[in-house]
Amino acid sequence: MAFNSFGFLFLFFPIFLIIYRLLPRKYCAAALCAGGLAFYALGVNGAPRQILLLVGITIFCLSGCLLFQKKRTRRKWLLALWLAITALPLAAVKLSGLLPGKTLPLPLGLSFYTFQAIAFLVYAWQGGATAPHTVAAGMLMFPKLLSGPLAEPGEIQLAAAEPKRNNTRLDAGLEEFILGLTCKVIVADHLAGVLGQIHVRGVQSVSVPLAWLGVLGYALRLYFDFWGYSRMAVGVGKMLGMRLPENFDHPYCATSVAEFWRRWHITLGRWFKTYVYIPLGGSRNGFGRMLLSTLAVWLLTGVWHGAGWNFVLWGLWMFLLIMGERLLYGGALERIPALGHLYVPLAVGLSWVFFFTDGPGGAAAYFARLFGGGGAALNARDWLDVLRACWPYLALGLVGSTPLPSRLWKRISGSGTAWALLFCLFWLCVYFMATAAGDPFLYFSF
């Protein structure tokens, strides 16, 4: 079940919210578990294998946390065993895309709840308190179950055990949810048509400007799709009395790729730093170890995003950019911010080509078209036709990716004017949802 569905907006969430706010606090964790399982079952249309996998990993995580509470069983090999078994289903799905044969389908939310389970296991092994009911609630709570954000174990357990259910948070959460829904339905979904037009025409047949327009459209669509989801998740969390971590901070305004990744999918970057980069040695043991640790992080980040060689190439692309900044031209980007503001959208935007093309051959063909190779355009003015149809949403995306709208909104947040705008935005979203098929969230496939 998606947040941008009528079933969630008008049935599931209102019913759950009413019941949840009426329950005594001691039952809130149990309600989050039950609500998460119901939400997931509706999302996978009752597919028993996916539900059993979610329940199995949750139970296995709980058993590990209980085991590690005993100091005498806190052994590194035991933690490694628990982590390996927890990660096995995700590893099998991801690696199947790199080997000959059939790629295994990705169960809904597997990447996110597997990473959350790993965080809980490490936290418990390090001596952190992990009560079974709060761990289960932290794993299963539906606001972050399918696409994050990834929460710190201590923070999410406290939020599940002691939710602050009041009207202030309810209002703030509703506001955040509607803004996230707007990002998804009004901006991201309409930008999907740019790349759709390229696929219809064929990459070899489009003009160079249209190929570049496709990169721009996808870069903004991916951002507003996932930022919209994250804002809705944070909003739902607030309405339930919990504080979930923010996941985005205007990443396209960064002046380096390293800074971009401190602003984009913040909780995933924090997870890889905590559970991969630092345990591998990070920058504490010389240049060679830093190089290997960084390479491992980006290869794993690439494979995490998709089961295929394109995502390995994307990870290598990011690794080379990060190391290039660290060793060669990072100082120039710091001294000349304007250069960084041009470099980041170009470098990151081109990297998304690996996401929306089919295999290394498809990526190579698209790159060739971007720079005038790979065939002749059937209509040199095709980009104008597409631009006429999508320019309002491109403009919204470009302006919305800057801090300006957020700053303006803070000035009116909570006022009557703000609520009038939110009312209009919500029903405009409902109108678009009713008149279109409704695109699934892109990160559901990661």
Backbone torsions as a table, in degrees:
resi	resn	phi	psi	omega
1	MET	NA	129.3	-179.4
2	ALA	-97.4	153.5	176.9
3	PHE	-62.3	-31.1	-178.5
4	ASN	-93.2	45.3	177.3
5	SER	-124.2	150.2	-179.8
6	PHE	-63.8	-34.9	179.2
7	GLY	-61.0	-39.5	179.3
8	PHE	-74.3	-46.5	-173.2
9	LEU	-66.7	-38.5	-169.8
10	PHE	-114.5	-1.9	-178.5
11	LEU	-132.2	-68.7	-172.3
12	PHE	-60.5	-56.7	-172.2
13	PHE	-68.8	-43.8	178.2
14	PRO	-58.2	-41.7	179.8
15	ILE	-65.2	-46.5	-179.1
16	PHE	-62.8	-42.9	-177.0
17	LEU	-61.9	-42.8	179.6
18	ILE	-62.8	-48.2	-179.8
19	ILE	-62.0	-43.8	-175.9
20	TYR	-63.6	-41.0	-178.4
21	ARG	-73.6	-20.4	178.7
22	LEU	-87.8	-18.1	-176.3
23	LEU	-73.4	145.1	168.7
24	PRO	-60.1	151.1	-174.1
25	ARG	-57.6	-33.1	-175.4
26	LYS	-66.8	-15.9	179.6
27	TYR	-100.3	1.1	-174.6
28	CYS	-65.0	-42.0	-179.8
29	ALA	-62.0	-42.4	178.5
30	ALA	-64.3	-38.4	178.2
31	ALA	-64.9	-38.6	177.6
32	LEU	-64.1	-38.7	177.0
33	CYS	-64.1	-49.5	-179.1
34	ALA	-63.6	-43.7	179.3
35	GLY	-64.0	-39.4	178.8
36	GLY	-64.1	-42.0	178.9
37	LEU	-66.2	-41.2	178.0
38	ALA	-65.0	-43.4	178.3
39	PHE	-59.4	-44.4	-178.7
40	TYR	-68.7	-42.0	179.8
41	ALA	-60.9	-40.2	177.2
42	LEU	-68.1	-33.9	-178.8
43	GLY	-69.9	-32.3	-179.7
44	VAL	-101.4	12.7	178.9
45	ASN	55.9	37.1	176.0
46	GLY	76.8	14.1	179.9
47	ALA	-60.8	110.0	-171.7
48	PRO	-64.8	-34.0	-177.3
49	ARG	-64.5	-41.8	-178.9
50	GLN	-69.2	-38.7	178.3
51	ILE	-65.0	-43.8	179.6
52	LEU	-63.5	-36.0	178.7
53	LEU	-64.9	-45.5	177.4
54	LEU	-60.0	-47.7	-179.4
55	VAL	-64.8	-40.7	-178.9
56	GLY	-63.2	-45.6	179.4
57	ILE	-66.1	-36.9	178.0
58	THR	-64.0	-45.9	179.6
59	ILE	-64.9	-41.1	179.4
60	PHE	-64.0	-39.0	175.9
61	CYS	-63.1	-44.2	178.8
62	LEU	-61.5	-42.1	-179.6
63	SER	-65.0	-39.1	177.7
64	GLY	-65.3	-42.5	179.6
65	CYS	-62.3	-42.1	178.2
66	LEU	-64.8	-39.9	179.6
67	LEU	-64.1	-43.4	-175.8
68	PHE	-74.7	-10.8	175.4
69	GLN	-65.5	-22.4	178.8
70	LYS	-88.8	119.7	-174.2
71	LYS	-59.8	-33.8	-176.1
72	ARG	-71.6	-16.3	178.8
73	THR	-102.7	9.5	-177.5
74	ARG	-86.3	74.7	-179.1
75	ARG	-108.8	146.4	-178.5
76	LYS	-63.2	-40.1	-178.3
77	TRP	-65.4	-32.5	179.2
78	LEU	-70.6	-41.0	175.2
79	LEU	-62.3	-44.3	179.8
80	ALA	-60.0	-39.7	179.0
81	LEU	-64.1	-46.1	-178.6
82	TRP	-65.1	-40.6	179.4
83	LEU	-66.7	-40.5	-178.6
84	ALA	-63.9	-43.5	-179.7
85	ILE	-67.9	-39.5	178.8
86	THR	-61.7	-41.8	-176.0
87	ALA	-83.3	-9.3	-173.3
88	LEU	-58.2	-48.2	179.6
89	PRO	-60.2	-42.6	179.4
90	LEU	-65.8	-42.9	179.1
91	ALA	-62.1	-40.0	180.0
92	ALA	-62.8	-43.0	179.6
93	VAL	-64.6	-46.8	-176.4
94	LYS	-67.7	-43.2	-178.0
95	LEU	-71.9	-23.1	179.0
96	SER	-62.5	-27.5	178.5
97	GLY	-76.4	-12.6	180.0
98	LEU	-99.1	-8.1	-177.2
99	LEU	-111.8	155.2	177.4
100	PRO	-61.7	145.9	-179.6
101	GLY	113.8	-166.2	-174.9
102	LYS	-80.9	133.0	175.3
103	THR	-77.9	129.9	179.5
104	LEU	-70.5	140.6	177.1
105	PRO	-68.6	146.6	-179.2
106	LEU	-87.9	115.0	174.8
107	PRO	-59.7	143.9	-175.6
108	LEU	-58.8	124.6	174.9
109	GLY	77.9	2.3	-174.0
110	LEU	-57.7	-43.2	-178.4
111	SER	-59.1	-41.2	-174.0
112	PHE	-77.8	-45.4	-177.1
113	TYR	-76.1	-22.1	172.5
114	THR	-67.3	-46.0	178.5
115	PHE	-64.1	-35.9	177.9
116	GLN	-66.8	-38.4	178.1
117	ALA	-64.7	-41.3	178.0
118	ILE	-60.7	-42.1	178.9
119	ALA	-60.9	-42.8	179.3
120	PHE	-64.3	-41.9	-178.3
121	LEU	-64.2	-45.0	179.0
122	VAL	-64.7	-41.6	179.1
123	TYR	-59.8	-44.6	179.6
124	ALA	-67.2	-41.6	-179.9
125	TRP	-62.7	-34.0	179.0
126	GLN	-78.4	-2.8	176.6
127	GLY	105.7	4.1	179.0
128	GLY	-70.0	147.4	179.5
129	ALA	-73.5	129.8	-179.2
130	THR	-136.4	92.2	175.5
131	ALA	-73.5	135.7	-175.0
132	PRO	-55.1	-41.7	-175.7
133	HIS	-70.0	-33.1	179.2
134	THR	-79.5	-31.4	174.2
135	VAL	-64.6	-46.8	179.1
136	ALA	-60.4	-42.6	178.5
137	ALA	-64.7	-40.2	178.4
138	GLY	-64.6	-32.4	177.3
139	MET	-75.7	-40.9	-166.6
140	LEU	-101.2	-11.6	-175.6
141	MET	-56.3	128.2	-169.2
142	PHE	-70.1	-25.0	179.7
143	PRO	-57.1	-33.9	-175.8
144	LYS	-117.8	9.8	-171.6
145	LEU	-66.5	-41.4	-170.6
146	LEU	-90.4	-37.1	-177.3
147	SER	-142.0	32.4	176.5
148	GLY	75.8	-163.4	6.2
149	PRO	-71.0	154.0	176.9
150	LEU	-75.4	123.5	-173.9
151	ALA	-104.9	149.8	174.3
152	GLU	-67.1	134.8	-175.0
153	PRO	-54.0	-44.8	-179.1
154	GLY	-64.0	-42.4	-178.2
155	GLU	-66.1	-44.7	-174.5
156	ILE	-72.2	-31.8	175.9
157	GLN	-66.9	-41.8	178.7
158	LEU	-63.9	-41.1	179.3
159	ALA	-63.8	-38.5	-179.8
160	ALA	-72.4	-34.4	-177.0
161	ALA	-81.5	-32.7	-175.0
162	GLU	-131.6	64.8	179.2
163	PRO	-67.8	140.7	178.7
164	LYS	-98.4	85.8	-175.2
165	ARG	-87.1	99.2	178.7
166	ASN	-142.6	167.7	-175.8
167	ASN	-68.9	-28.2	178.2
168	THR	-62.5	-47.7	178.7
169	ARG	-69.4	-33.5	177.4
170	LEU	-61.6	-46.2	178.9
171	ASP	-64.2	-45.8	-179.3
172	ALA	-63.2	-38.5	179.6
173	GLY	-68.4	-40.9	178.5
174	LEU	-62.7	-41.4	178.1
175	GLU	-61.7	-46.8	-179.6
176	GLU	-64.2	-39.0	-179.4
177	PHE	-64.1	-45.6	-178.2
178	ILE	-65.8	-37.4	177.3
179	LEU	-65.3	-39.7	176.2
180	GLY	-65.8	-40.7	177.2
181	LEU	-62.0	-37.2	177.5
182	THR	-63.8	-44.3	177.5
183	CYS	-56.8	-43.3	-176.7
184	LYS	-73.7	-55.3	-168.8
185	VAL	-78.1	-41.9	-174.2
186	ILE	-86.5	-37.3	-176.6
187	VAL	-97.0	-63.0	-171.9
188	ALA	-61.1	-48.4	-176.0
189	ASP	-63.7	-34.7	179.8
190	HIS	-75.2	-25.6	177.7
191	LEU	-77.0	-12.9	177.6
192	ALA	-61.4	-26.8	-177.8
193	GLY	-67.6	-22.7	-179.3
194	VAL	-63.8	-53.1	179.8
195	LEU	-69.2	-31.3	177.1
196	GLY	-60.2	-39.2	177.8
197	GLN	-64.7	-35.1	178.6
198	ILE	-69.1	-42.5	179.1
199	HIS	-64.0	-37.7	179.1
200	VAL	-64.7	-43.4	-177.8
201	ARG	-76.2	-28.5	-173.5
202	GLY	93.1	132.7	-174.6
203	VAL	-58.1	-39.9	-177.0
204	GLN	-69.5	-14.2	-173.7
205	SER	-103.8	-8.0	-176.4
206	VAL	-89.3	161.0	177.6
207	SER	-77.8	162.1	177.9
208	VAL	-60.5	-44.8	178.0
209	PRO	-58.8	-37.2	179.9
210	LEU	-69.3	-35.9	176.8
211	ALA	-61.5	-42.2	177.4
212	TRP	-68.8	-34.6	176.9
213	LEU	-63.6	-34.4	176.7
214	GLY	-64.0	-40.8	177.2
215	VAL	-63.0	-45.9	179.3
216	LEU	-62.0	-46.3	-179.0
217	GLY	-60.9	-42.5	-178.9
218	TYR	-69.6	-40.7	179.7
219	ALA	-58.4	-43.6	179.4
220	LEU	-74.1	-38.0	179.2
221	ARG	-62.7	-46.8	-179.3
222	LEU	-60.5	-42.3	-179.5
223	TYR	-63.5	-52.4	-176.3
224	PHE	-72.4	-26.1	175.0
225	ASP	-64.6	-52.5	-176.0
226	PHE	-78.4	-36.0	175.0
227	TRP	-63.1	-40.5	177.5
228	GLY	-60.9	-44.7	178.0
229	TYR	-61.0	-46.8	-177.0
230	SER	-62.4	-39.9	178.3
231	ARG	-65.8	-39.3	177.4
232	MET	-64.9	-40.8	178.6
233	ALA	-62.4	-45.1	177.6
234	VAL	-62.7	-40.2	179.2
235	GLY	-63.9	-44.4	177.0
236	VAL	-62.0	-42.2	177.8
237	GLY	-58.2	-44.6	179.0
238	LYS	-62.8	-41.8	179.4
239	MET	-63.5	-26.7	176.7
240	LEU	-89.4	1.3	177.0
241	GLY	90.2	14.3	-177.1
242	MET	-116.8	158.0	177.7
243	ARG	-113.7	111.1	175.3
244	LEU	-97.1	149.7	-176.5
245	PRO	-69.9	147.1	174.9
246	GLU	-71.5	148.6	-173.8
247	ASN	-114.6	-13.1	-176.3
248	PHE	-140.2	147.3	177.4
249	ASP	-143.5	65.6	177.4
250	HIS	47.5	60.3	-172.8
251	PRO	-62.7	-32.1	-178.2
252	TYR	-70.5	-6.5	175.1
253	CYS	-92.6	3.8	178.3
254	ALA	-68.1	160.3	178.9
255	THR	-110.3	5.5	173.6
256	SER	-153.2	159.2	178.9
257	VAL	-68.4	-35.5	176.6
258	ALA	-59.8	-43.7	177.7
259	GLU	-67.6	-37.5	176.9
260	PHE	-53.0	-44.7	-177.1
261	TRP	-78.7	-9.7	168.8
262	ARG	-84.0	-10.8	-178.8
263	ARG	-112.7	-19.6	-177.1
264	TRP	-103.5	130.4	179.9
265	HIS	45.6	58.1	-171.5
266	ILE	-55.6	-41.5	-174.7
267	THR	-71.5	-30.4	176.5
268	LEU	-69.3	-43.7	177.1
269	GLY	-60.2	-40.7	177.4
270	ARG	-63.8	-39.3	179.6
271	TRP	-62.8	-47.6	-179.4
272	PHE	-65.1	-35.5	177.7
273	LYS	-65.7	-43.1	-175.4
274	THR	-74.0	-40.7	-169.5
275	TYR	-107.6	-4.6	177.7
276	VAL	-127.5	-59.0	-172.4
277	TYR	-63.1	-51.4	-178.4
278	ILE	-67.2	-46.3	177.1
279	PRO	-59.6	-29.2	177.8
280	LEU	-78.7	-5.3	177.8
281	GLY	118.0	-25.0	177.9
282	GLY	53.4	-134.2	-178.5
283	SER	-102.9	15.5	-175.2
284	ARG	-88.0	-15.1	-171.7
285	ASN	-124.3	40.5	174.5
286	GLY	94.9	169.7	-175.6
287	PHE	-64.8	-42.4	-177.4
288	GLY	-61.2	-44.0	179.5
289	ARG	-66.6	-39.1	177.0
290	MET	-60.8	-41.5	-179.8
291	LEU	-62.8	-46.9	-179.1
292	LEU	-66.9	-39.1	179.3
293	SER	-64.1	-43.3	179.5
294	THR	-65.7	-42.3	178.5
295	LEU	-61.4	-43.6	179.6
296	ALA	-61.6	-42.9	179.7
297	VAL	-59.4	-45.6	-174.6
298	TRP	-77.3	-30.8	173.9
299	LEU	-67.0	-42.3	178.0
300	LEU	-67.9	-37.5	177.0
301	THR	-63.0	-40.2	178.2
302	GLY	-63.3	-49.0	-179.8
303	VAL	-65.2	-34.4	176.6
304	TRP	-59.3	-36.6	-177.7
305	HIS	-74.7	-20.7	-179.2
306	GLY	-175.6	154.3	-178.9
307	ALA	-95.0	85.5	-179.6
308	GLY	176.8	162.7	-176.6
309	TRP	-69.3	-25.1	176.6
310	ASN	-57.7	-35.7	-177.0
311	PHE	-77.9	-28.2	171.4
312	VAL	-65.4	-44.6	178.3
313	LEU	-62.6	-38.8	176.8
314	TRP	-61.6	-42.7	178.1
315	GLY	-62.6	-40.5	176.9
316	LEU	-65.4	-39.0	177.2
317	TRP	-57.2	-48.8	-179.1
318	MET	-65.1	-39.9	178.3
319	PHE	-60.3	-45.6	-179.8
320	LEU	-64.1	-39.3	178.2
321	LEU	-65.0	-44.4	-179.7
322	ILE	-62.7	-45.7	-179.2
323	MET	-69.8	-34.5	176.6
324	GLY	-61.1	-42.1	177.5
325	GLU	-66.2	-38.6	-176.2
326	ARG	-71.7	-34.2	-171.7
327	LEU	-106.9	-24.2	-170.4
328	LEU	-119.9	-65.8	-166.5
329	TYR	-118.7	12.2	179.0
330	GLY	-61.8	-38.0	179.1
331	GLY	-62.0	-39.1	179.1
332	ALA	-65.1	-37.8	178.4
333	LEU	-65.8	-35.2	177.8
334	GLU	-69.6	-38.6	-177.2
335	ARG	-74.9	-29.9	-176.1
336	ILE	-123.7	81.7	-177.5
337	PRO	-55.2	-34.8	-179.9
338	ALA	-59.8	-36.8	177.3
339	LEU	-63.9	-41.3	178.8
340	GLY	-64.4	-36.8	-179.6
341	HIS	-68.2	-23.3	174.2
342	LEU	-86.2	-38.3	-174.9
343	TYR	-68.4	-44.6	-173.7
344	VAL	-63.7	-52.5	179.2
345	PRO	-59.6	-35.7	179.6
346	LEU	-69.2	-50.6	-177.1
347	ALA	-64.8	-44.6	-179.0
348	VAL	-73.3	-42.2	179.5
349	GLY	-58.5	-43.2	178.4
350	LEU	-65.3	-31.5	179.7
351	SER	-64.6	-29.2	-178.9
352	TRP	-68.0	-13.7	176.8
353	VAL	-56.0	-36.2	179.2
354	PHE	-65.9	-24.0	-179.4
355	PHE	-77.4	-39.0	-171.4
356	PHE	-105.1	8.5	175.8
357	THR	-109.9	160.9	-175.3
358	ASP	-98.0	98.2	175.6
359	GLY	78.2	167.6	179.2
360	PRO	-57.5	-34.3	177.9
361	GLY	-64.3	-42.2	177.9
362	GLY	-65.3	-39.2	178.2
363	ALA	-65.2	-43.0	179.8
364	ALA	-62.2	-41.0	179.3
365	ALA	-64.3	-39.1	-179.7
366	TYR	-69.4	-42.8	177.2
367	PHE	-60.2	-40.3	178.4
368	ALA	-61.3	-40.3	-179.1
369	ARG	-68.5	-34.5	178.8
370	LEU	-59.2	-31.0	-175.6
371	PHE	-112.4	25.4	170.8
372	GLY	89.6	2.0	179.2
373	GLY	-101.0	-179.4	172.3
374	GLY	81.8	13.4	177.1
375	GLY	133.3	174.1	-179.1
376	ALA	-107.6	139.0	179.9
377	ALA	-68.5	135.3	177.3
378	LEU	-74.6	-28.0	-179.6
379	ASN	-143.7	106.0	-175.8
380	ALA	-64.8	-17.6	-178.7
381	ARG	-104.9	17.4	-178.0
382	ASP	-63.0	-30.4	-178.9
383	TRP	-66.2	-28.6	178.0
384	LEU	-68.5	-38.0	177.9
385	ASP	-62.1	-43.3	-179.9
386	VAL	-69.9	-40.8	-178.2
387	LEU	-63.1	-38.1	178.6
388	ARG	-60.3	-34.2	-176.5
389	ALA	-81.1	-28.7	-170.4
390	CYS	-119.0	0.9	-173.2
391	TRP	-59.2	-34.8	179.0
392	PRO	-61.8	-36.8	-177.6
393	TYR	-78.4	-33.5	172.1
394	LEU	-62.9	-42.2	179.1
395	ALA	-63.8	-44.4	177.1
396	LEU	-59.7	-41.5	-179.7
397	GLY	-65.6	-44.0	-178.8
398	LEU	-65.0	-45.3	179.3
399	VAL	-69.7	-41.2	-177.8
400	GLY	-67.7	-19.3	178.8
401	SER	-81.3	-4.8	175.9
402	THR	-97.4	165.3	179.0
403	PRO	-72.7	-9.6	-173.1
404	LEU	-57.2	-52.2	-179.3
405	PRO	-59.7	-37.9	179.8
406	SER	-64.2	-40.6	179.3
407	ARG	-65.4	-42.1	178.9
408	LEU	-65.8	-39.0	-178.8
409	TRP	-66.0	-37.3	179.6
410	LYS	-59.7	-28.9	-179.0
411	ARG	-69.9	-27.2	-176.6
412	ILE	-113.3	-4.5	-176.2
413	SER	-53.3	131.4	178.8
414	GLY	86.7	-8.5	-179.0
415	SER	-84.2	169.5	176.9
416	GLY	-62.1	-37.5	177.5
417	THR	-60.7	-43.6	179.5
418	ALA	-61.6	-44.7	-178.7
419	TRP	-68.4	-32.2	175.0
420	ALA	-64.8	-42.7	177.5
421	LEU	-64.6	-42.2	179.8
422	LEU	-63.5	-39.2	177.5
423	PHE	-59.6	-46.5	179.6
424	CYS	-65.8	-42.0	-179.7
425	LEU	-63.7	-41.3	-179.1
426	PHE	-61.5	-48.2	-177.1
427	TRP	-73.9	-24.2	171.6
428	LEU	-67.7	-40.5	175.5
429	CYS	-61.7	-43.7	178.6
430	VAL	-60.3	-40.6	178.1
431	TYR	-61.3	-47.2	179.7
432	PHE	-65.1	-36.5	177.8
433	MET	-65.4	-35.4	-178.4
434	ALA	-75.8	-26.8	-175.1
435	THR	-102.3	3.0	178.8
436	ALA	-133.3	167.4	-178.3
437	ALA	-70.6	-27.1	-179.0
438	GLY	83.5	102.8	-178.1
439	ASP	-75.8	138.7	173.8
440	PRO	-69.5	159.7	177.7
441	PHE	-66.8	134.8	-176.4
442	LEU	-61.5	-37.2	-175.4
443	TYR	-74.2	-7.1	171.6
444	PHE	-63.1	-28.2	-178.7
445	SER	-85.3	-6.6	177.9
446	PHE	-98.0	NA	NA
